[in-house]
Amino acid sequence: MAEVPEHILRRSAEARAKAEGRPVEEVMAELQGEDAPPSAASSEPAAATPEPAAAAPAAPAPAGNGGVDIAALSESTGVPEHILLRATRARAKADGLPDPIAGGAPAQGGTAVATAPVPVTTTAAPAGPALPEGVRTQRLLTVVKAGAIQQVKREPTDKVSVWPHLLAIEFVALLVISVVLIAMSIFIDAPLLEFANFNEQPNPSKAPWYFLGLQELLAYFDPMVAGVLIPGLGLVAIMFIPYVDKTPSVRPSDRKLAIMIFTFFIVAAATLTIFGSFFRGPGFNFVFPWEDGIFFDDLLEILN
């Protein structure tokens, strides 16, 4: 049987001893099923103490409890009866004794035999301090970490102002790019072409590289579709990205839809520009640059 905690027995013994005017140790021994210790006021020597065998027989316990008065033990210790009964059966089963609740039936099958009383044993523990009268204590069910029940306030997010933090960085980047462009214009020769001659038109006649995507679309669609409809729909679609993807997060892993839409337009524009720059020859026909060369006057000037 599961042992009743020592502090519960002692607390019950103190309350009962105070109510009946008896020594605490005597009530404690009675609850534990042991012989009461001799009183200090007794004048008889220790040898005159009667042997345990000669002690008066205890009152008969109710049937089916293995010789333990469950009702009295429950009343004195405060432990519910069904818990004491279950502990008695578990203790008997663990010790290989017959099941005391079943009236002598073995705990694990076999022939019914007479049962022996299952004593209630406890381990010695130091007595706690006596509680003041009227103070009620609660049983400790479990230990919960403080972090699991305490409210933890969210740490403030680091924020910076647009000025001077953001604008200062952008201004420095603008100065760096300006210096790089000025240096390139000084050391790299990029002369303008001669005046246009109506009698000598270049073949192929290509637009600047940043318009070659639209010129490439003219090879597949009507000018109205290639020059107005497709670019207009692309710009409108990009403008609607914030309204389609309303995720407040700024992490790329949380903005997959917006990144997918924007990547589609970037890849499409880059592909059209590359085709118009390197894969279009005389008459704006499709050629392979590794076989027929590159037909782009501005690009040839830069490469030469």
Buried (B, 14 or more C-beta within 10 A) or exposed (E): BBEBBBEBBBBBBBBBBEEEEBBBBBBBBBBBBBBBEEEEEEEEEEEEEEEEEEEEEEEEBEEBBBBBBBEBBBEBBBBEEEEBBBBBBEBBBEEEBBBBBBEBBBBEEEEEEEBEEBEBEBEEEEBEEEEEEEEEEEEEEEEEEEEEEEEEEEEEEEEEEEEEEEEEEEEEEEEEEEEEEEEEEEEEEEEEEEEEEEEEEEEBEBEEBEEBBBBBBBBEEEEEEBBEEBBEEBEEBEEEBEEEBEEEEEEEEEBEEBBEBBEEBEEBBEEBBBBBBBBBBEEBEEBEBEEEEBBBEBBEEEEE
